[in-house]
Amino acid sequence: MYIEKLILINFRNYREAYLDPNPELNLIIGANAQGKSNLLEALFLFTTGKSFRVMREIELIKWGEDFARVIVEIVQKSQKKVKIEIIFQIAKNIKNSLKIIKLNNKVVRCATNLVGAVNAVMFSPDDMEIIKGGPGIRRRFIDMQITQMSPSYCDNLRRYHKVLEQRNSLLRSSQSYEEKIPLLDIWDQQLSHYGTLLISKRLEVIRKLEELAKPVLMNITGSKECLRLSYSSTVSMERKMDEIVFNEGKEIFESSLKKRFKEHLDFIRKREIKYGATSIGPHRDDMNIFLNERPVKNFGSQGQQRTVSISLKLAERELIYNETGEEPLLLLDDVTSELDKNRSSQLLNYIRGKGQIFITQNHPDELFNSIKTSSFYINEGVIKTGVFN
């Protein structure tokens, strides 16, 4: 799969821009704050219909305009062409925006209809927060990559958060303890059901990510560093979760986890009513990242942390390819900064030939001198082909 054409109208700092990229390697070059990251953000939009940078989509509309429009034409592995168009319009209250998504010129009701049409892996400097940041960032990292591959996971995640919201509302309500109990029993059944499905899928994907990220990291570092991942759940089990899955199978594990989830909710019910919030479940879980058996968050250098985050992203790329059979787009924003020349060279050698790639840089790099690429220069939201200052 590759992008054949991209059109941006009133998107971020682009008034009107067109891009006809190379099916393989593309360099996006320009000074800071010229629109390089905005271009990658536009490309990533077509995976789920959502930005990876902002929650308020009104921020995607160029200042002073009342709409933004992004269009992409894709050639899939089967040579089938797909056209996706996303329109953002300022709503009447000005604080929010309306969104229209078209797939092959037909309006789709839900962004989940885009799942599988475009797969992409995005690395930006903010992804260092996967290592440095809190559990919520790592949960979002896992959820976003699973959502690209599994519409059912996307649906279960949406249902879980809807039940969670209703349950928390009940916990905070002024109803008496006796009035809350039968209602909590209903919500707890649903929360444990959807929560079990989410945890089970996350465990499966984290195990696969570890298997794929290990050789990537060793390739970039010259076999000097070893990666290990583990899932930390707020729902306690008598044995390690991955141990149960390995020894007894997924079905028995999910049955045991659902039962334990419900029991745990029953046990802490009075405390949760007191504080008015659900304190256990996949919305509170985390992924632990170890480098040479030490937490990379605490003991890794800046360069090591960056290399690990890049390795996780490249493992995500391999996972999507293995699951779907389509080469996902690889969007790398300022990926070689803080890497020494050796690691940068190893990284470039690893990604060559792995589908369509977009790399942003502040200036041309000699690393790319011997490689066939298409180069684009961006200045104040204007794209020029093969022109540099």
C-alpha positions as CSV (number, residue, x, y, z in Angstrom):
1,M,0.0,0.0,0.0
2,Y,1.2,3.5,-0.7
3,I,0.0,7.1,-1.0
4,E,-0.3,8.3,-4.6
5,K,-1.6,11.8,-3.9
6,L,-2.3,14.0,-0.9
7,I,-4.3,17.3,-1.0
8,L,-4.5,19.7,1.9
9,I,-6.9,22.7,2.0
10,N,-6.9,25.0,5.0
11,F,-5.3,22.3,7.1
12,R,-3.1,23.7,9.9
13,N,-0.7,26.2,8.2
14,Y,-1.4,24.9,4.6
15,R,-3.8,27.0,2.6
16,E,-3.7,24.7,-0.5
17,A,-1.0,22.1,-1.0
18,Y,-0.5,19.0,-3.2
19,L,2.0,16.1,-2.7
20,D,2.7,13.3,-5.1
21,P,5.1,11.2,-3.1
22,N,7.5,8.4,-4.1
23,P,6.1,4.8,-3.3
24,E,9.3,4.3,-1.3
25,L,11.4,6.9,0.5
26,N,10.4,10.5,0.9
27,L,12.4,13.3,2.6
28,I,10.4,16.2,4.0
29,I,12.9,19.0,4.6
30,G,12.4,22.5,6.1
31,A,13.2,24.7,9.1
32,N,11.2,24.5,12.4
33,A,7.6,25.5,12.4
34,Q,7.2,25.4,8.6
35,G,4.7,22.5,8.4
36,K,6.7,19.2,8.3
37,S,5.0,17.7,11.3
38,N,1.6,19.0,10.1
39,L,2.1,17.0,6.9
40,L,2.7,13.8,8.7
41,E,-0.3,14.5,11.0
42,A,-2.4,14.8,7.9
43,L,-1.2,11.4,6.6
44,F,-1.9,9.7,9.9
45,L,-5.4,11.1,10.0
46,F,-6.5,8.6,7.5
47,T,-5.8,5.6,9.8
48,T,-8.5,6.3,12.3
49,G,-9.9,9.7,11.4
50,K,-8.3,11.2,14.4
51,S,-5.2,13.4,15.0
52,F,-2.3,11.9,17.1
53,R,-1.5,15.4,18.4
54,V,-4.7,17.1,19.5
55,M,-8.0,16.2,21.0
56,R,-9.9,19.3,19.8
57,E,-10.2,18.9,16.0
58,I,-11.0,22.6,15.6
59,E,-7.2,23.2,16.0
60,L,-6.7,21.4,12.6
61,I,-8.5,24.2,10.8
62,K,-6.3,27.0,9.5
63,W,-6.6,30.2,11.6
64,G,-9.3,32.5,10.1
65,E,-11.0,29.8,8.0
66,D,-14.2,27.9,8.8
67,F,-13.3,24.5,7.3
68,A,-10.4,22.2,6.5
69,R,-10.3,19.5,3.9
70,V,-7.7,16.6,3.5
71,I,-7.9,14.1,0.6
72,V,-5.7,11.1,0.0
73,E,-5.6,8.7,-2.9
74,I,-4.2,5.2,-2.0
75,V,-3.0,2.3,-4.1
76,Q,-3.4,-1.0,-2.1
77,K,-1.4,-4.2,-2.5
78,S,-4.1,-5.6,-4.8
79,Q,-3.6,-2.4,-7.0
80,K,-7.1,-1.3,-6.0
81,K,-7.3,2.5,-5.6
82,V,-9.0,4.0,-2.6
83,K,-10.0,7.7,-2.1
84,I,-10.5,9.1,1.4
85,E,-11.7,12.6,2.2
86,I,-12.0,14.2,5.7
87,I,-13.7,17.6,6.2
88,F,-13.6,19.6,9.4
89,Q,-16.1,22.4,9.8
90,I,-16.4,24.9,12.6
91,A,-19.7,24.3,14.5
92,K,-22.1,27.1,15.4
93,N,-20.8,27.4,19.0
94,I,-17.2,27.9,17.6
95,K,-15.7,25.8,20.3
96,N,-16.0,22.5,18.5
97,S,-15.9,21.2,14.9
98,L,-18.0,18.9,12.8
99,K,-16.4,16.1,10.9
100,I,-17.4,14.4,7.6
101,I,-15.6,11.3,6.4
102,K,-16.0,10.1,2.8
103,L,-14.7,6.7,1.6
104,N,-14.6,6.5,-2.2
105,N,-16.9,9.6,-2.4
106,K,-19.5,8.0,0.0
107,V,-20.1,9.4,3.5
108,V,-19.4,6.9,6.2
109,R,-21.2,7.2,9.6
110,C,-18.3,6.1,11.8
111,A,-14.5,6.5,11.7
112,T,-14.1,2.8,12.4
113,N,-15.0,2.3,8.7
114,L,-11.5,3.5,7.9
115,V,-9.9,0.7,9.9
116,G,-7.7,-1.2,7.4
117,A,-8.0,1.2,4.6
118,V,-4.8,3.0,5.6
119,N,-2.4,1.6,8.1
120,A,0.4,3.8,9.4
121,V,3.1,3.9,12.1
122,M,4.0,7.4,13.4
123,F,7.2,8.3,15.3
124,S,7.5,11.9,16.6
125,P,9.7,13.4,19.3
126,D,6.6,13.2,21.6
127,D,6.9,9.4,21.5
128,M,9.7,9.6,23.9
129,E,6.9,10.0,26.4
130,I,6.1,6.3,25.8
131,I,9.3,5.8,27.9
132,K,9.3,8.8,30.1
133,G,5.6,9.6,30.6
134,G,2.8,8.2,32.7
135,P,0.8,4.9,32.2
136,G,-1.9,6.7,30.2
137,I,0.5,7.4,27.4
138,R,1.6,3.8,27.2
139,R,-2.1,2.6,27.3
140,R,-2.8,5.0,24.4
141,F,0.2,3.7,22.4
142,I,-1.1,0.1,22.8
143,D,-4.7,1.0,22.1
144,M,-3.9,3.0,18.9
145,Q,-1.9,0.2,17.3
146,I,-4.5,-2.5,18.1
147,T,-7.3,-0.3,16.9
148,Q,-5.6,-0.1,13.4
149,M,-5.7,-3.9,13.2
150,S,-8.9,-4.8,15.0
151,P,-12.3,-3.1,14.6
152,S,-13.7,-5.4,17.3
153,Y,-11.1,-4.1,19.8
154,C,-12.0,-0.5,18.9
155,D,-15.7,-1.4,19.6
156,N,-14.9,-3.1,22.9
157,L,-12.8,-0.1,24.0
158,R,-15.6,2.3,23.2
159,R,-18.1,0.1,25.1
160,Y,-15.8,-0.3,28.1
161,H,-15.3,3.5,28.5
162,K,-19.1,4.1,28.1
163,V,-19.8,1.5,30.9
164,L,-17.0,3.1,33.0
165,E,-18.5,6.5,32.6
166,Q,-21.9,5.2,33.7
167,R,-20.5,3.3,36.6
168,N,-18.5,6.3,37.9
169,S,-21.6,8.5,37.6
170,L,-23.5,6.0,39.8
171,L,-20.7,5.9,42.3
172,R,-20.8,9.7,42.6
173,S,-24.6,9.9,42.7
174,S,-26.5,10.9,45.8
175,Q,-28.4,7.5,45.9
176,S,-28.1,5.4,49.1
177,Y,-25.7,2.5,49.4
178,E,-28.7,0.1,49.2
179,E,-30.0,1.7,46.1
180,K,-26.6,1.6,44.3
181,I,-25.9,-2.1,45.0
182,P,-28.2,-3.7,42.4
183,L,-27.2,-1.2,39.7
184,L,-23.5,-1.7,40.4
185,D,-24.0,-5.4,40.0
186,I,-25.3,-4.8,36.4
187,W,-22.4,-2.3,35.5
188,D,-19.8,-4.6,37.1
189,Q,-20.8,-7.5,34.9
190,Q,-20.4,-5.4,31.8
191,L,-17.2,-3.7,33.0
192,S,-15.6,-7.1,33.8
193,H,-16.7,-8.5,30.4
194,Y,-15.3,-5.7,28.2
195,G,-12.3,-5.2,30.5
196,T,-11.3,-8.8,30.2
197,L,-11.4,-8.6,26.4
198,L,-9.2,-5.5,26.4
199,I,-6.7,-6.9,28.8
200,S,-6.5,-10.2,26.9
201,K,-5.9,-8.5,23.6
202,R,-3.3,-6.1,25.1
203,L,-1.4,-9.1,26.6
204,E,-1.3,-10.8,23.2
205,V,-0.1,-7.7,21.4
206,I,2.5,-6.8,24.0
207,R,3.9,-10.4,23.8
208,K,4.2,-10.0,20.0
209,L,5.7,-6.5,20.2
210,E,8.4,-7.8,22.5
211,E,9.3,-10.6,20.1
212,L,9.5,-8.1,17.2
213,A,11.2,-5.2,19.0
214,K,14.0,-7.3,20.4
215,P,15.8,-8.0,17.1
216,V,15.1,-4.4,15.9
217,L,16.8,-3.0,18.9
218,M,19.7,-5.4,18.7
219,N,20.1,-4.5,15.0
220,I,20.3,-0.8,15.7
221,T,22.6,-1.1,18.7
222,G,24.9,-3.9,17.3
223,S,23.5,-6.6,19.7
224,K,24.5,-4.5,22.8
225,E,21.0,-4.1,24.3
226,C,18.1,-6.4,25.1
227,L,14.5,-5.3,25.5
228,R,11.7,-6.9,27.7
229,L,8.1,-5.8,28.0
230,S,5.5,-6.8,30.6
231,Y,1.8,-5.9,31.3
232,S,1.0,-4.5,34.7
233,S,-2.7,-4.9,35.6
234,T,-4.7,-3.5,38.5
235,V,-6.8,-6.6,38.5
236,S,-4.7,-9.0,40.6
237,M,-4.4,-12.7,39.7
238,E,-2.9,-15.5,41.7
239,R,-0.3,-16.1,39.0
240,K,1.2,-14.0,36.2
241,M,-1.3,-13.4,33.4
242,D,1.0,-14.4,30.6
243,E,1.8,-17.6,32.5
244,I,-1.9,-18.6,32.6
245,V,-2.4,-17.8,28.9
246,F,0.7,-19.9,28.0
247,N,-0.1,-22.9,30.2
248,E,-3.9,-23.0,30.1
249,G,-5.0,-21.2,26.9
250,K,-6.8,-18.0,26.1
251,E,-10.3,-19.2,26.8
252,I,-9.5,-20.4,30.4
253,F,-7.5,-17.3,31.1
254,E,-10.4,-15.0,30.0
255,S,-12.9,-16.9,32.1
256,S,-10.6,-16.7,35.2
257,L,-9.8,-13.1,34.7
258,K,-13.5,-12.1,34.3
259,K,-14.3,-13.9,37.5
260,R,-11.4,-12.3,39.4
261,F,-12.3,-8.9,38.0
262,K,-15.8,-9.1,39.3
263,E,-14.7,-10.4,42.7
264,H,-12.2,-7.6,43.0
265,L,-14.8,-5.0,42.2
266,D,-17.1,-6.5,44.8
267,F,-14.3,-6.4,47.4
268,I,-13.4,-2.7,46.9
269,R,-17.0,-1.6,46.4
270,K,-17.4,0.5,49.6
271,R,-14.1,2.2,49.0
272,E,-15.0,3.1,45.4
273,I,-18.4,4.5,46.5
274,K,-16.5,6.6,49.1
275,Y,-14.1,8.1,46.5
276,G,-16.6,8.1,43.6
277,A,-14.3,6.4,41.0
278,T,-13.5,3.0,39.5
279,S,-10.0,2.2,40.7
280,I,-9.2,-1.0,38.8
281,G,-9.4,-2.1,35.2
282,P,-7.6,-1.6,31.9
283,H,-8.1,2.2,32.2
284,R,-5.6,2.1,35.1
285,D,-3.1,-0.5,33.7
286,D,0.4,0.0,32.4
287,M,3.1,-1.5,30.2
288,N,6.6,-2.0,31.8
289,I,9.7,-1.5,29.6
290,F,13.0,-2.9,30.6
291,L,16.4,-2.5,29.0
292,N,19.0,-5.1,30.0
293,E,16.5,-6.0,32.8
294,R,16.5,-2.5,34.3
295,P,13.5,0.0,33.9
296,V,14.6,2.1,30.9
297,K,12.5,5.0,32.3
298,N,14.8,5.3,35.3
299,F,18.1,3.9,34.1
300,G,18.3,4.5,30.3
301,S,20.2,7.4,28.8
302,Q,18.5,9.9,26.5
303,G,19.9,8.0,23.4
304,Q,18.9,4.6,24.8
305,Q,15.4,5.8,25.6
306,R,15.1,7.2,22.1
307,T,16.4,4.0,20.5
308,V,13.9,1.9,22.5
309,S,11.0,4.1,21.5
310,I,12.0,3.9,17.9
311,S,12.4,0.1,18.2
312,L,8.8,-0.2,19.6
313,K,7.5,1.8,16.7
314,L,9.3,-0.3,14.1
315,A,8.0,-3.4,15.9
316,E,4.5,-1.9,15.6
317,R,5.2,-1.6,11.9
318,E,6.2,-5.3,11.6
319,L,3.2,-6.4,13.7
320,I,0.7,-4.5,11.4
321,Y,2.4,-6.0,8.4
322,N,2.2,-9.5,9.8
323,E,-1.4,-9.1,10.8
324,T,-2.8,-7.4,7.7
325,G,-0.4,-8.4,4.9
326,E,-0.2,-4.7,3.9
327,E,2.9,-2.5,4.3
328,P,1.9,0.3,6.6
329,L,3.1,3.9,6.0
330,L,6.2,4.7,8.1
331,L,6.0,8.3,9.3
332,L,9.3,9.4,11.0
333,D,9.4,12.9,12.4
334,D,12.9,14.1,13.3
335,V,13.8,10.5,14.0
336,T,17.7,10.8,13.8
337,S,18.1,13.6,16.3
338,E,19.9,12.5,19.5
339,L,21.2,9.4,17.7
340,D,24.8,9.1,16.9
341,K,25.9,8.5,13.2
342,N,26.3,4.7,13.7
343,R,22.8,4.3,15.2
344,S,21.3,6.6,12.5
345,S,23.0,4.5,9.8
346,Q,21.8,1.2,11.3
347,L,18.3,2.6,11.5
348,L,18.3,3.7,7.9
349,N,19.6,0.3,6.7
350,Y,16.9,-1.4,8.7
351,I,13.9,0.6,7.3
352,R,15.0,0.6,3.6
353,G,12.6,-1.4,1.4
354,K,9.9,-1.6,4.1
355,G,7.2,0.2,2.2
356,Q,6.5,3.9,1.8
357,I,8.4,6.0,4.2
358,F,8.3,9.7,5.1
359,I,11.2,11.2,7.1
360,T,11.3,14.9,8.2
361,Q,14.6,16.7,8.7
362,N,15.7,20.3,9.2
363,H,18.3,20.1,6.4
364,P,19.6,17.5,3.9
365,D,21.6,14.8,5.6
366,E,24.6,13.1,4.0
367,L,23.2,9.7,5.2
368,F,20.8,9.9,2.3
369,N,23.3,10.9,-0.4
370,S,23.6,7.3,-1.8
371,I,19.9,6.4,-1.6
372,K,17.2,7.0,-4.2
373,T,14.7,9.3,-2.6
374,S,12.1,12.0,-3.5
375,S,12.8,15.2,-1.6
376,F,10.3,17.9,-0.7
377,Y,11.1,21.3,0.8
378,I,8.5,23.0,3.0
379,N,8.5,26.7,3.7
380,E,5.5,28.4,5.5
381,G,3.1,25.8,4.3
382,V,4.2,25.7,0.7
383,I,5.6,22.4,-0.7
384,K,8.3,22.5,-3.4
385,T,9.8,19.4,-5.0
386,G,13.5,18.8,-4.9
387,V,14.3,22.5,-4.0
388,F,16.6,23.4,-1.1
389,N,18.0,26.6,0.4
